[in-house]
Amino acid sequence: MGKKLIIQEKIYTYHIDFVGHVNNIVYIQWLENARVKLLEAIDLPVTDLTGKHGIFPVLSKTAIRYRKPFFLDDAVTIETWVSKINNASVELDFSFKNQRGELCTTSRQTCLFVDHKTMKPLRLTKNFSTAFEKYLVPE
């Protein structure tokens, strides 16, 4: 069984919206950061995917469930993991916790891999699937 990647994010004043909590768009940025760090952790950085392998990772779905807001003085811990490996995509799950360990937000993204020349889905090779298994925590 795989493990979860854990990262920390800071909250800056420009993340705060007029209601006084972190704006929803910031979560999309945090998801991007966590996803890129996960790819780096499995030795498939985005620059290698696109440059060496000719593969574009494309998001085909993002779902976010907001449970509790984050505020300026909160700490943000993001856990991310692979919940499912498909033929040409992976499903990634994310949990966002505050400094008290309270679950504030959950998210799931489907990342589709496409050939940069044809722009069609590309079946994951065994090496790629094996790389993702390092962080595979099935549902």
Secondary structure, 3 states (H helix, E strand, C coil): CCCCEEEEECCCHHHECCCCCECHHHHHHHHHHHHHHHHHHCCCCHHHHHHCCCEEEEEEEEEEEECCCCCCCCCEEEEEEEEEECCCEEEEEEEEECCCCCEEEEEEEEEEEEECCCCCECCCCHHHHHHHHCCECCC
